[in-house]
Amino acid sequence: MSTSTSSTRAAGDDATVGTYVKKYWFPALLTVLAIVFIVVNSDDIRVNLIAVQVTAPAWLVYAILVVVGWIIGWFGHQRSVKRRARR
């Protein structure tokens, strides 16, 4: 009977730091760029929402847009996962 060595991994335990870096380098880069862009733009801007005009700090408007974009992406991903599961 053979014994397992320490280099043997459990099933599904292949998530290493290198795997995460390869998979998420582009979203991480976009996140860093968005944060830098938000921090640099601190002036007040006017935003027209149909019939309402709002003045707010640019960083707040951009942060809200990033969060809304993230939520839309998350819902789109969930929808595609459910669609694949049905097949």
N, C-alpha and C positions, 0 to 999 in steps of 0.2 A: 504494500500500500504506500502510495506516495503522499508526502505532506505538502501543503501549500506554502509557498514562500511569501515574504512580505511584499513582493512586487505584484502579486496577484490581487486584482481588484474585485470587489463585489459587483454584481450585475447592476448596471446603471450608474456606477460611480466613476464615470469617465470625465466628469466636469472638473477640469483643472483650470488654473489661472490662464494658461496659454489658450485653452479653448474659448474662454470668455473674451480674451483680448482679440482673438481672430474673429469671433462672432459679433462683438459689439464695439469695434474700434470706430466705425463710422458714426453710429448714434452718439457715442461718447464725444467725438470731435464736434459734432453739431451742437451738442449740449454745451460744451465749453465755449464755442463761438457765440451761441445765443446768450449765455451769461455775460460774456465780455461785451457784446453789443448792447445788452440791457443796461449794464453798469455805466457804459460810456455815454449813453444818451439819457441825460437827466433833465432836459428842458421840458417845459410844459408844452403840450400840443393840443390842438382842437380836433375832436373826433365828431363826425356827423353820423348819427344813428337815425336814419330815415328822417324824422321830423325834429329830432332832439339834437342839440349841439352841446357837447360836454368838453370841458377843459380839464386835462389831467396830466400828471407827470408822464413823460414818454416811457420811462422804465416800467410804470404800472401797466400801461396799455400793452407794451410788448410782452410783459410777463403774462398778462391775461391771454394774449394771443398764443403764446407758447403752450399754456395749459389747455386751452381749447383745442389746439392742434394735436396735443398728446391724447386728449380724450377721444377725438375723432379717430385717430390712428388705432387706439386701443379697441374701440368698438368695431372698426373695420377688421382688425385682426381676429377678434372674437367671432365675428360673422364668418370669416373664411375657415376658422377652426371648426365651427359647427357644420359648415357645408362639407368639409372634408370628412367629418365623422359620419355623415349620412351616406357617403359613398361606399 
